[in-house]
Amino acid sequence: MAAVPPPPPTLTDGAIAVAALAAAAWAVRRLWTLLTADSDVATAHTPPAGPTALSGTVVWITGASSGIGAATAAAVVAAGGRVVLTARRAALLEAAVERLGG
C-alpha cells in the first residue's frame, strides 16, 4: 500500500503565518509610501482645480516678480483667487502685476 503524503503546510503553521504576515505588512507599507509620497505618482490621481477653486481667497506671495513666485501668482489668479504680491525688485514686480491684469 502506498504511503499517503502529509498535507501541505497551511497559514495556521507558525513559521508560514509569520512570513505571510510580514510579506503582507511590507506590501501595505510600500503601497502606503507610494500613495502618500510627494511625487507625481501621488498627485496623478488628484482632480485638477476648477477655475473657481480659490474664489474668495487671498494669497500673499513673496518673490512674486519672477520665477516660482510669478508662476504661483498666475496659477492663483487663474483659479479665481486674489493675490498680494511682494518682491525686492519693484520694476519687475510692476511688470508682474501688469501681466496678471492689474
Beta strands, then each sheet from edge to edge (+ up, - down):
strand 1: 58-62
strand 2: 82-86
sheet 1: 1+ 2+
end
